[in-house]
Amino acid sequence: MYIIILGGSNDENNNLSVSTISRLNCFNDTYKLYKHIKPKIIISGGYRFSKKAHCKIIKEYILTIQPECLIEKEFIENNDTIDEALSICSYLSSINYNGCIKIITSSWHMGRAKYLFNITSNHLKNMEIEYIDAYEINEVYLEEEKNKLNQLIENPYGKWLDYINSK
């Protein structure tokens, strides 16, 4: 089993956002439930607001709360949910993974994450995806996410447009 924590944000001083802390607390609870089967962890997040990759900041946090966990893959080049869906599903495909994955993200981000991962994982056979809600509500972000999701559906752009056109 894989537990995937979608990237959030941090400030220029490497302080994690409330949303990211919520996701990491959710990870901690989820990991405790499954640690007996030694799930592999995938983390994601690039260089958006600081000189240190978001991925590295959350790795340090994770290893302080669950030092025995196995972080198998770090996607430091991912800067948005499109990058995450494309690169993580490509990675899982490259290792012929066909088990269960648990994707952790925030409530307000869930719709776009599901849309992107459901499409990019469609070719992966026998893979079960469970989305785990970190229960962090932010009405402003929720409205922004609805707009981003509508744009992806109605007017795909960038890497997402390239991906859609390649299928």
N, CA, C and O atoms as a DFTB+ gen file, in Angstrom:
668 C
 N C O
     1  1       0.838      -1.181       0.000
     2  2       0.000       0.000       0.000
     3  2       0.882       1.243       0.000
     4  3       1.953       1.285       0.605
     5  1       0.379       2.251      -0.707
     6  2       1.024       3.567      -0.717
     7  2       0.111       4.580      -0.048
     8  3      -1.105       4.567      -0.241
     9  1       0.714       5.453       0.735
    10  2       0.026       6.638       1.238
    11  2       0.676       7.828       0.546
    12  3       1.888       8.023       0.632
    13  1      -0.138       8.615      -0.135
    14  2       0.356       9.767      -0.891
    15  2      -0.164      11.034      -0.223
    16  3      -1.368      11.206      -0.034
    17  1       0.760      11.911       0.128
    18  2       0.376      13.189       0.723
    19  2       0.586      14.256      -0.339
    20  3       1.720      14.532      -0.729
    21  1      -0.493      14.851      -0.804
    22  2      -0.366      15.901      -1.805
    23  2       0.211      17.156      -1.164
    24  3      -0.109      17.499      -0.026
    25  1       1.061      17.827      -1.914
    26  2       1.759      19.005      -1.405
    27  2       0.810      20.131      -1.050
    28  3      -0.277      20.259      -1.614
    29  1       1.237      20.925      -0.124
    30  2       0.492      22.110       0.287
    31  2       1.374      23.324       0.079
    32  3       1.880      23.554      -1.019
    33  1       1.553      24.092       1.124
    34  2       2.411      25.268       0.982
    35  2       3.145      25.555       2.282
    36  3       2.826      25.032       3.349
    37  1       4.129      26.401       2.136
    38  2       4.894      26.914       3.268
    39  2       5.290      28.341       2.923
    40  3       5.205      28.756       1.767
    41  1       5.718      29.080       3.923
    42  2       6.140      30.457       3.658
    43  2       7.646      30.518       3.388
    44  3       8.324      29.491       3.357
    45  1       8.146      31.713       3.198
    46  2       9.563      31.901       2.865
    47  2      10.490      31.475       4.005
    48  3      11.687      31.286       3.792
    49  1       9.940      31.324       5.217
    50  2      10.728      30.866       6.367
    51  2      10.541      29.378       6.644
    52  3      10.923      28.882       7.703
    53  1       9.948      28.672       5.682
    54  2       9.717      27.224       5.759
    55  2       8.658      26.818       6.784
    56  3       8.608      25.654       7.182
    57  1       7.819      27.746       7.212
    58  2       6.708      27.419       8.105
    59  2       5.567      26.842       7.276
    60  3       5.132      27.447       6.297
    61  1       5.092      25.682       7.673
    62  2       4.029      25.015       6.931
    63  2       2.686      25.702       7.159
    64  3       2.401      26.200       8.249
    65  1       1.863      25.718       6.099
    66  2       0.528      26.319       6.182
    67  2      -0.391      25.452       7.038
    68  3      -0.089      24.291       7.314
    69  1      -1.506      26.026       7.450
    70  2      -2.516      25.300       8.217
    71  2      -3.003      24.090       7.420
    72  3      -3.181      23.009       7.979
    73  1      -3.217      24.271       6.117
    74  2      -3.677      23.167       5.266
    75  2      -2.672      22.028       5.254
    76  3      -3.049      20.860       5.344
    77  1      -1.405      22.364       5.145
    78  2      -0.371      21.328       5.114
    79  2      -0.301      20.604       6.452
    80  3      -0.190      19.378       6.485
    81  1      -0.364      21.338       7.543
    82  2      -0.357      20.710       8.871
    83  2      -1.561      19.775       9.015
    84  3      -1.429      18.687       9.575
    85  1      -2.722      20.181       8.521
    86  2      -3.912      19.314       8.567
    87  2      -3.671      18.027       7.788
    88  3      -4.040      16.945       8.246
    89  1      -3.060      18.136       6.626
    90  2      -2.761      16.941       5.821
    91  2      -1.774      16.036       6.546
    92  3      -1.922      14.814       6.530
    93  1      -0.776      16.626       7.176
    94  2       0.225      15.828       7.883
    95  2      -0.358      15.184       9.141
    96  3       0.024      14.066       9.488
    97  1      -1.262      15.857       9.820
    98  2      -1.953      15.243      10.956
    99  2      -2.824      14.085      10.485
   100  3      -2.900      13.048      11.145
   101  1      -3.474      14.265       9.352
   102  2      -4.274      13.194       8.755
   103  2      -3.372      12.021       8.373
   104  3      -3.723      10.863       8.594
   105  1      -2.212      12.328       7.801
   106  2      -1.241      11.271       7.487
   107  2      -0.880      10.501       8.752
   108  3      -0.874       9.270       8.745
   109  1      -0.582      11.201       9.823
   110  2      -0.178      10.559      11.069
   111  2      -1.251       9.583      11.546
   112  3      -0.941       8.457      11.935
   113  1      -2.508      10.013      11.517
   114  2      -3.614       9.141      11.923
   115  2      -3.737       7.938      10.996
   116  3      -3.932       6.812      11.456
   117  1      -3.625       8.174       9.699
   118  2      -3.730       7.095       8.713
   119  2      -2.571       6.120       8.857
   120  3      -2.765       4.905       8.841
   121  1      -1.380       6.655       8.996
   122  2      -0.195       5.802       9.125
   123  2      -0.304       4.892      10.349
   124  3       0.058       3.717      10.281
   125  1      -0.792       5.418      11.451
   126  2      -0.939       4.612      12.666
   127  2      -1.846       3.405      12.422
   128  3      -1.617       2.329      12.975
   129  1      -2.881       3.589      11.588
   130  2      -3.803       2.489      11.286
   131  2      -3.144       1.380      10.472
   132  3      -3.506       0.211      10.603
   133  1      -2.179       1.744       9.633
   134  2      -1.612       0.790       8.682
   135  2      -0.133       0.494       8.893
   136  3       0.455      -0.243       8.102
   137  1       0.483       1.041       9.924
   138  2       1.930       0.885      10.066
   139  2       2.344      -0.573      10.197
   140  3       3.481      -0.915       9.874
   141  1       1.453      -1.436      10.660
   142  2       1.768      -2.862      10.785
   143  2       2.023      -3.523       9.427
   144  3       2.661      -4.574       9.368
   145  1       1.534      -2.923       8.337
   146  2       1.813      -3.478       7.003
   147  2       2.895      -2.688       6.270
   148  3       3.173      -2.940       5.097
   149  1       3.489      -1.747       6.961
   150  2       4.599      -0.948       6.435
   151  2       4.290      -0.304       5.079
   152  3       4.930      -0.616       4.075
   153  1       3.307       0.592       5.062
   154  2       2.992       1.263       3.791
   155  2       4.154       2.133       3.329
   156  3       4.934       2.643       4.133
   157  1       4.246       2.283       2.032
   158  2       5.254       3.169       1.451
   159  2       4.629       4.547       1.290
   160  3       3.432       4.683       1.037
   161  1       5.464       5.559       1.442
   162  2       4.964       6.929       1.439
   163  2       5.506       7.669       0.220
   164  3       6.684       7.559      -0.119
   165  1       4.620       8.426      -0.432
   166  2       5.015       9.333      -1.513
   167  2       4.645      10.740      -1.066
   168  3       3.522      10.998      -0.631
   169  1       5.621      11.650      -1.183
   170  2       5.367      13.048      -0.844
   171  2       5.692      13.922      -2.044
   172  3       6.421      13.521      -2.951
   173  1       5.135      15.119      -2.026
   174  2       5.244      15.973      -3.198
   175  2       5.306      17.438      -2.794
   176  3       4.731      17.841      -1.783
   177  1       6.006      18.225      -3.593
   178  2       6.017      19.671      -3.391
   179  2       7.340      20.296      -3.773
   180  3       8.401      19.859      -3.326
   181  1       7.271      21.308      -4.592
   182  2       8.469      21.949      -5.136
   183  2       8.876      23.213      -4.412
   184  3       8.637      23.388      -3.217
   185  1       9.497      24.083      -5.176
   186  2      10.065      25.333      -4.670
   187  2       9.153      26.494      -5.039
   188  3       9.418      27.182      -6.025
   189  1       8.107      26.731      -4.293
   190  2       7.204      27.827      -4.641
   191  2       7.479      29.088      -3.849
   192  3       7.495      30.182      -4.412
   193  1       7.695      28.950      -2.562
   194  2       7.790      30.141      -1.720
   195  2       9.098      30.258      -0.944
   196  3       9.326      31.265      -0.276
   197  1       9.947      29.260      -1.021
   198  2      11.193      29.311      -0.260
   199  2      12.309      28.639      -1.051
   200  3      12.078      28.066      -2.116
   201  1      13.495      28.719      -0.524
   202  2      14.652      28.111      -1.183
   203  2      14.751      26.621      -0.891
   204  3      15.574      25.921      -1.481
   205  1      13.928      26.143       0.005
   206  2      13.905      24.730       0.361
   207  2      12.630      24.113      -0.211
   208  3      11.543      24.669      -0.055
   209  1      12.766      22.978      -0.863
   210  2      11.598      22.322      -1.463
   211  2      10.573      21.969      -0.384
   212  3      10.918      21.491       0.696
   213  1       9.319      22.217      -0.707
   214  2       8.216      21.884       0.197
   215  2       8.302      20.412       0.608
   216  3       8.065      20.062       1.764
   217  1       8.638      19.577      -0.339
   218  2       8.775      18.147      -0.110
   219  2       9.772      17.852       1.020
   220  3       9.520      16.992       1.865
   221  1      10.872      18.548       1.030
   222  2      11.904      18.350       2.057
   223  2      11.411      18.815       3.430
   224  3      11.722      18.199       4.449
   225  1      10.650      19.895       3.447
   226  2      10.120      20.415       4.714
   227  2       9.127      19.422       5.316
   228  3       9.167      19.147       6.515
   229  1       8.237      18.888       4.482
   230  2       7.261      17.942       5.032
   231  2       7.920      16.614       5.392
   232  3       7.474      15.940       6.320
   233  1       8.965      16.231       4.680
   234  2       9.694      15.005       5.039
   235  2      10.260      15.131       6.453
   236  3      10.135      14.208       7.257
   237  1      10.873      16.255       6.753
   238  2      11.414      16.476       8.100
   239  2      10.308      16.376       9.150
   240  3      10.499      15.776      10.207
   241  1       9.163      16.961       8.852
   242  2       8.026      16.922       9.776
   243  2       7.560      15.479       9.978
   244  3       7.361      15.036      11.109
   245  1       7.391      14.760       8.887
   246  2       6.924      13.371       8.957
   247  2       7.869      12.521       9.790
   248  3       7.430      11.741      10.634
   249  1       9.160      12.671       9.554
   250  2      10.126      11.832      10.259
   251  2      10.249      12.184      11.741
   252  3      10.810      11.407      12.513
   253  1       9.736      13.337      12.145
   254  2       9.694      13.626      13.584
   255  2       8.487      12.964      14.243
   256  3       8.543      12.615      15.422
   257  1       7.391      12.787      13.490
   258  2       6.198      12.172      14.086
   259  2       6.125      10.664      13.842
   260  3       5.520       9.939      14.632
   261  1       6.734      10.189      12.757
   262  2       6.751       8.757      12.429
   263  2       8.140       8.395      11.887
   264  3       8.283       8.153      10.688
   265  1       9.154       8.354      12.743
   266  2      10.529       8.162      12.262
   267  2      10.778       6.839      11.548
   268  3      11.733       6.728      10.779
   269  1       9.942       5.838      11.787
   270  2      10.161       4.530      11.168
   271  2       9.506       4.389       9.796
   272  3       9.681       3.364       9.138
   273  1       8.766       5.385       9.357
   274  2       8.055       5.232       8.081
   275  2       9.032       5.288       6.900
   276  3      10.090       5.913       6.967
   277  1       8.639       4.617       5.830
   278  2       9.465       4.543       4.626
   279  2       8.938       5.527       3.587
   280  3       7.889       5.306       2.984
   281  1       9.671       6.603       3.388
   282  2       9.323       7.540       2.323
   283  2      10.040       7.041       1.078
   284  3      11.250       7.206       0.923
   285  1       9.254       6.423       0.191
   286  2       9.851       5.785      -0.977
   287  2      10.169       6.772      -2.089
   288  3      11.167       6.618      -2.793
   289  1       9.328       7.779      -2.249
   290  2       9.511       8.681      -3.387
   291  2       9.173      10.097      -2.978
   292  3       8.176      10.351      -2.303
   293  1      10.032      11.023      -3.407
   294  2       9.829      12.449      -3.163
   295  2       9.794      13.151      -4.512
   296  3      10.755      13.082      -5.279
   297  1       8.704      13.814      -4.796
   298  2       8.569      14.551      -6.049
   299  2       8.796      16.034      -5.776
   300  3       7.847      16.782      -5.543
   301  1      10.058      16.455      -5.806
   302  2      10.367      17.856      -5.503
   303  2      10.124      18.771      -6.698
   304  3      10.135      19.993      -6.554
   305  1       9.906      18.193      -7.867
   306  2       9.665      19.016      -9.056
   307  2       8.190      19.373      -9.244
   308  3       7.853      20.160     -10.129
   309  1       7.317      18.808      -8.426
   310  2       5.884      19.076      -8.559
   311  2       5.513      20.408      -7.926
   312  3       5.808      20.654      -6.756
   313  1       4.863      21.265      -8.708
   314  2       4.440      22.560      -8.186
   315  2       2.935      22.746      -8.157
   316  3       2.447      23.762      -7.661
   317  1       2.186      21.777      -8.684
   318  2       0.729      21.887      -8.644
   319  2       0.112      20.501      -8.745
   320  3       0.821      19.507      -8.904
   321  1      -1.193      20.438      -8.653
   322  2      -1.899      19.161      -8.636
   323  2      -1.790      18.429      -9.966
   324  3      -1.777      17.198      -9.995
   325  1      -1.713      19.162     -11.055
   326  2      -1.520      18.522     -12.361
   327  2      -0.187      17.785     -12.366
   328  3      -0.128      16.614     -12.744
   329  1       0.885      18.462     -11.949
   330  2       2.196      17.808     -11.860
   331  2       2.114      16.558     -10.991
   332  3       2.659      15.512     -11.343
   333  1       1.432      16.672      -9.859
   334  2       1.341      15.539      -8.936
   335  2       0.638      14.353      -9.586
   336  3       1.147      13.233      -9.540
   337  1      -0.510      14.582     -10.183
   338  2      -1.262      13.484     -10.793
   339  2      -0.462      12.828     -11.913
   340  3      -0.387      11.601     -11.990
   341  1       0.131      13.636     -12.775
   342  2       0.893      13.086     -13.899
   343  2       2.122      12.317     -13.422
   344  3       2.346      11.189     -13.861
   345  1       2.912      12.895     -12.545
   346  2       4.169      12.251     -12.146
   347  2       3.940      11.061     -11.220
   348  3       4.615      10.041     -11.355
   349  1       3.016      11.172     -10.296
   350  2       2.783      10.061      -9.372
   351  2       2.187       8.866     -10.103
   352  3       2.619       7.735      -9.880
   353  1       1.209       9.089     -10.967
   354  2       0.623       7.967     -11.715
   355  2       1.622       7.380     -12.701
   356  3       1.621       6.170     -12.929
   357  1       2.469       8.208     -13.286
   358  2       3.530       7.708     -14.164
   359  2       4.498       6.826     -13.374
   360  3       4.908       5.766     -13.846
   361  1       4.855       7.265     -12.188
   362  2       5.753       6.480     -11.336
   363  2       5.119       5.139     -10.984
   364  3       5.759       4.097     -11.126
   365  1       3.871       5.152     -10.529
   366  2       3.199       3.906     -10.161
   367  2       3.089       2.967     -11.352
   368  3       3.200       1.750     -11.202
   369  1       2.873       3.527     -12.525
   370  2       2.834       2.727     -13.748
   371  2       4.206       2.125     -14.046
   372  3       4.301       0.961     -14.436
   373  1       5.259       2.905     -13.866
   374  2       6.620       2.435     -14.182
   375  2       7.061       1.278     -13.294
   376  3       7.908       0.479     -13.693
   377  1       6.494       1.180     -12.096
   378  2       6.840       0.061     -11.212
   379  2       5.761      -1.028     -11.242
   380  3       5.781      -1.960     -10.437
   381  1       4.824      -0.894     -12.182
   382  2       3.730      -1.859     -12.349
   383  2       2.937      -2.077     -11.063
   384  3       2.575      -3.205     -10.727
   385  1       2.679      -1.005     -10.363
   386  2       1.945      -1.114      -9.104
   387  2       0.462      -1.314      -9.377
   388  3      -0.123      -0.644     -10.228
   389  1      -0.136      -2.246      -8.645
   390  2      -1.563      -2.496      -8.843
   391  2      -2.308      -2.734      -7.533
   392  3      -3.288      -3.479      -7.502
   393  1      -1.856      -2.116      -6.473
   394  2      -2.514      -2.284      -5.182
   395  2      -3.312      -1.065      -4.777
   396  3      -3.841      -0.334      -5.615
   397  1      -3.384      -0.866      -3.496
   398  2      -4.170       0.221      -2.916
   399  2      -3.305       1.462      -2.705
   400  3      -2.166       1.371      -2.248
   401  1      -3.865       2.615      -3.043
   402  2      -3.213       3.878      -2.691
   403  2      -4.214       4.727      -1.925
   404  3      -5.414       4.713      -2.200
   405  1      -3.700       5.449      -0.978
   406  2      -4.514       6.360      -0.184
   407  2      -3.946       7.753      -0.403
   408  3      -2.790       8.022      -0.078
   409  1      -4.767       8.636      -0.957
   410  2      -4.337       9.995      -1.277
   411  2      -4.922      10.945      -0.240
   412  3      -6.136      11.013      -0.050
   413  1      -4.033      11.677       0.427
   414  2      -4.451      12.615       1.466
   415  2      -4.375      14.036       0.925
   416  3      -3.341      14.470       0.417
   417  1      -5.489      14.752       1.044
   418  2      -5.516      16.164       0.676
   419  2      -6.576      16.881       1.516
   420  3      -7.249      16.262       2.339
   421  1      -6.713      18.157       1.305
   422  2      -7.668      18.976       2.062
   423  2      -9.065      18.893       1.458
   424  3      -9.224      18.601       0.273
   425  1     -10.068      19.153       2.282
   426  2     -11.465      19.119       1.830
   427  2     -11.676      19.996       0.608
   428  3     -12.295      19.573      -0.369
   429  1     -11.166      21.205       0.664
   430  2     -11.376      22.163      -0.421
   431  2     -10.649      21.767      -1.704
   432  3     -10.981      22.276      -2.775
   433  1      -9.684      20.887      -1.622
   434  2      -8.868      20.471      -2.767
   435  2      -9.322      19.135      -3.354
   436  3      -8.863      18.732      -4.423
   437  1     -10.216      18.461      -2.659
   438  2     -10.587      17.089      -2.996
   439  2     -11.154      16.940      -4.409
   440  3     -10.787      15.997      -5.111
   441  1     -12.029      17.834      -4.840
   442  2     -12.660      17.703      -6.156
   443  2     -11.656      17.682      -7.292
   444  3     -11.721      16.813      -8.161
   445  1     -10.734      18.622      -7.295
   446  2      -9.738      18.692      -8.368
   447  2      -8.773      17.511      -8.283
   448  3      -8.395      16.948      -9.310
   449  1      -8.374      17.135      -7.078
   450  2      -7.470      15.992      -6.922
   451  2      -8.119      14.717      -7.461
   452  3      -7.482      13.956      -8.188
   453  1      -9.372      14.487      -7.108
   454  2     -10.072      13.295      -7.602
   455  2     -10.177      13.312      -9.121
   456  3      -9.909      12.306      -9.778
   457  1     -10.562      14.443      -9.673
   458  2     -10.699      14.555     -11.123
   459  2      -9.384      14.181     -11.812
   460  3      -9.373      13.350     -12.721
   461  1      -8.296      14.783     -11.389
   462  2      -7.002      14.561     -12.044
   463  2      -6.483      13.146     -11.827
   464  3      -6.038      12.505     -12.780
   465  1      -6.530      12.649     -10.608
   466  2      -6.002      11.308     -10.338
   467  2      -6.876      10.223     -10.945
   468  3      -6.351       9.209     -11.405
   469  1      -8.182      10.400     -10.962
   470  2      -9.039       9.384     -11.579
   471  2      -8.740       9.248     -13.067
   472  3      -8.767       8.139     -13.600
   473  1      -8.458      10.343     -13.737
   474  2      -8.135      10.278     -15.164
   475  2      -6.732       9.727     -15.382
   476  3      -6.547       8.841     -16.217
   477  1      -5.740      10.230     -14.654
   478  2      -4.356       9.804     -14.899
   479  2      -4.084       8.382     -14.429
   480  3      -3.116       7.768     -14.877
   481  1      -4.903       7.846     -13.544
   482  2      -4.695       6.470     -13.077
   483  2      -5.573       5.478     -13.820
   484  3      -5.526       4.281     -13.535
   485  1      -6.364       5.946     -14.759
   486  2      -7.325       5.101     -15.455
   487  2      -6.680       3.878     -16.110
   488  3      -7.298       2.815     -16.167
   489  1      -5.459       4.012     -16.597
   490  2      -4.782       2.910     -17.284
   491  2      -4.124       1.920     -16.318
   492  3      -3.678       0.854     -16.744
   493  1      -4.057       2.247     -15.050
   494  2      -3.437       1.358     -14.070
   495  2      -4.450       0.301     -13.657
   496  3      -5.490       0.618     -13.079
   497  1      -4.148      -0.923     -13.949
   498  2      -5.081      -2.016     -13.708
   499  2      -5.087      -2.412     -12.230
   500  3      -4.048      -2.415     -11.570
   501  1      -6.249      -2.738     -11.738
   502  2      -6.428      -3.260     -10.387
   503  2      -5.909      -2.343      -9.286
   504  3      -5.545      -2.810      -8.206
   505  1      -5.873      -1.057      -9.552
   506  2      -5.431      -0.139      -8.514
   507  2      -6.653       0.475      -7.844
   508  3      -7.552       0.998      -8.503
   509  1      -6.662       0.398      -6.547
   510  2      -7.762       0.950      -5.759
   511  2      -7.295       2.273      -5.152
   512  3      -6.282       2.325      -4.454
   513  1      -8.044       3.338      -5.428
   514  2      -7.704       4.646      -4.872
   515  2      -8.724       5.012      -3.805
   516  3      -9.932       4.975      -4.038
   517  1      -8.221       5.362      -2.644
   518  2      -9.072       5.901      -1.589
   519  2      -8.581       7.313      -1.301
   520  3      -7.391       7.538      -1.082
   521  1      -9.500       8.246      -1.304
   522  2      -9.161       9.633      -1.005
   523  2      -9.469       9.894       0.461
   524  3     -10.571       9.614       0.932
   525  1      -8.500      10.427       1.171
   526  2      -8.666      10.693       2.597
   527  2      -8.705      12.201       2.809
   528  3      -7.785      12.926       2.430
   529  1      -9.767      12.642       3.409
   530  2     -10.028      14.065       3.607
   531  2      -9.390      14.548       4.902
   532  3      -9.682      14.026       5.977
   533  1      -8.526      15.537       4.796
   534  2      -7.866      16.104       5.976
   535  2      -8.784      17.044       6.751
   536  3      -8.369      17.615       7.760
   537  1     -10.015      17.212       6.298
   538  2     -11.038      18.010       6.984
   539  2     -10.570      19.405       7.361
   540  3     -10.726      19.848       8.499
   541  1     -10.010      20.069       6.406
   542  2      -9.616      21.463       6.616
   543  2     -10.410      22.273       5.607
   544  3     -10.144      22.217       4.406
   545  1     -11.368      23.014       6.088
   546  2     -12.267      23.773       5.217
   547  2     -11.783      25.216       5.121
   548  3     -11.478      25.854       6.128
   549  1     -11.720      25.705       3.912
   550  2     -11.382      27.105       3.677
   551  2     -12.273      27.562       2.533
   552  3     -12.051      27.181       1.383
   553  1     -13.266      28.364       2.831
   554  2     -14.262      28.762       1.830
   555  2     -13.650      29.519       0.652
   556  3     -14.092      29.357      -0.485
   557  1     -12.644      30.337       0.916
   558  2     -11.987      31.075      -0.174
   559  2     -11.292      30.090      -1.105
   560  3     -11.440      30.171      -2.324
   561  1     -10.530      29.156      -0.528
   562  2      -9.844      28.152      -1.343
   563  2     -10.843      27.271      -2.078
   564  3     -10.622      26.901      -3.231
   565  1     -11.946      26.934      -1.409
   566  2     -12.958      26.085      -2.029
   567  2     -13.499      26.730      -3.294
   568  3     -13.655      26.056      -4.312
   569  1     -13.781      28.005      -3.247
   570  2     -14.278      28.720      -4.428
   571  2     -13.216      28.757      -5.524
   572  3     -13.533      28.553      -6.696
   573  1     -11.965      29.012      -5.157
   574  2     -10.870      29.011      -6.135
   575  2     -10.725      27.636      -6.780
   576  3     -10.513      27.530      -7.988
   577  1     -10.839      26.590      -5.973
   578  2     -10.708      25.224      -6.482
   579  2     -11.829      24.872      -7.452
   580  3     -11.592      24.199      -8.456
   581  1     -13.036      25.318      -7.162
   582  2     -14.149      25.080      -8.091
   583  2     -13.844      25.720      -9.438
   584  3     -14.091      25.122     -10.485
   585  1     -13.313      26.927      -9.412
   586  2     -12.951      27.614     -10.659
   587  2     -11.833      26.883     -11.390
   588  3     -11.887      26.739     -12.612
   589  1     -10.824      26.423     -10.663
   590  2      -9.713      25.690     -11.288
   591  2     -10.203      24.383     -11.908
   592  3      -9.787      24.018     -13.008
   593  1     -11.084      23.681     -11.201
   594  2     -11.626      22.431     -11.726
   595  2     -12.444      22.689     -12.982
   596  3     -12.296      21.973     -13.972
   597  1     -13.301      23.694     -12.957
   598  2     -14.086      24.031     -14.148
   599  2     -13.185      24.375     -15.324
   600  3     -13.471      23.990     -16.457
   601  1     -12.105      25.094     -15.066
   602  2     -11.179      25.443     -16.139
   603  2     -10.516      24.190     -16.715
   604  3     -10.366      24.078     -17.932
   605  1     -10.120      23.254     -15.859
   606  2      -9.514      22.012     -16.344
   607  2     -10.475      21.224     -17.224
   608  3     -10.076      20.638     -18.231
   609  1     -11.732      21.217     -16.836
   610  2     -12.734      20.453     -17.578
   611  2     -13.114      21.161     -18.877
   612  3     -13.158      20.541     -19.939
   613  1     -13.383      22.446     -18.787
   614  2     -13.904      23.188     -19.936
   615  2     -12.825      23.725     -20.867
   616  3     -13.051      23.835     -22.072
   617  1     -11.678      24.053     -20.338
   618  2     -10.629      24.678     -21.141
   619  2      -9.251      24.204     -20.667
   620  3      -8.495      24.980     -20.083
   621  1      -8.920      22.919     -20.920
   622  2      -7.636      22.388     -20.452
   623  2      -6.466      23.223     -20.970
   624  3      -6.547      23.825     -22.041
   625  1      -5.389      23.253     -20.207
   626  2      -4.236      24.091     -20.545
   627  2      -2.934      23.376     -20.176
   628  3      -2.934      22.422     -19.399
   629  1      -1.840      23.849     -20.742
   630  2      -0.497      23.407     -20.373
   631  2      -0.290      21.906     -20.449
   632  3      -0.724      21.253     -21.398
   633  1       0.379      21.368     -19.437
   634  2       0.674      19.935     -19.384
   635  2      -0.593      19.098     -19.395
   636  3      -0.612      17.991     -19.935
   637  1      -1.657      19.631     -18.795
   638  2      -2.905      18.879     -18.764
   639  2      -3.488      18.750     -20.167
   640  3      -3.969      17.680     -20.539
   641  1      -3.452      19.807     -20.936
   642  2      -3.919      19.762     -22.319
   643  2      -3.077      18.770     -23.122
   644  3      -3.616      17.982     -23.899
   645  1      -1.764      18.810     -22.935
   646  2      -0.880      17.860     -23.621
   647  2      -1.245      16.424     -23.259
   648  3      -1.287      15.553     -24.128
   649  1      -1.506      16.176     -21.984
   650  2      -1.860      14.833     -21.533
   651  2      -3.182      14.387     -22.152
   652  3      -3.279      13.278     -22.676
   653  1      -4.190      15.237     -22.094
   654  2      -5.507      14.905     -22.652
   655  2      -5.391      14.618     -24.149
   656  3      -5.994      13.667     -24.647
   657  1      -4.628      15.426     -24.858
   658  2      -4.471      15.237     -26.303
   659  2      -3.688      13.976     -26.649
   660  3      -3.814      13.458     -27.759
   661  1      -2.881      13.474     -25.713
   662  2      -2.084      12.274     -25.987
   663  2      -2.886      10.993     -25.793
   664  3      -2.424       9.915     -26.165
   665  1      -4.065      11.094     -25.224
   666  2      -4.882       9.899     -24.943
   667  2      -5.854       9.605     -26.048
   668  3      -6.610       8.637     -25.963
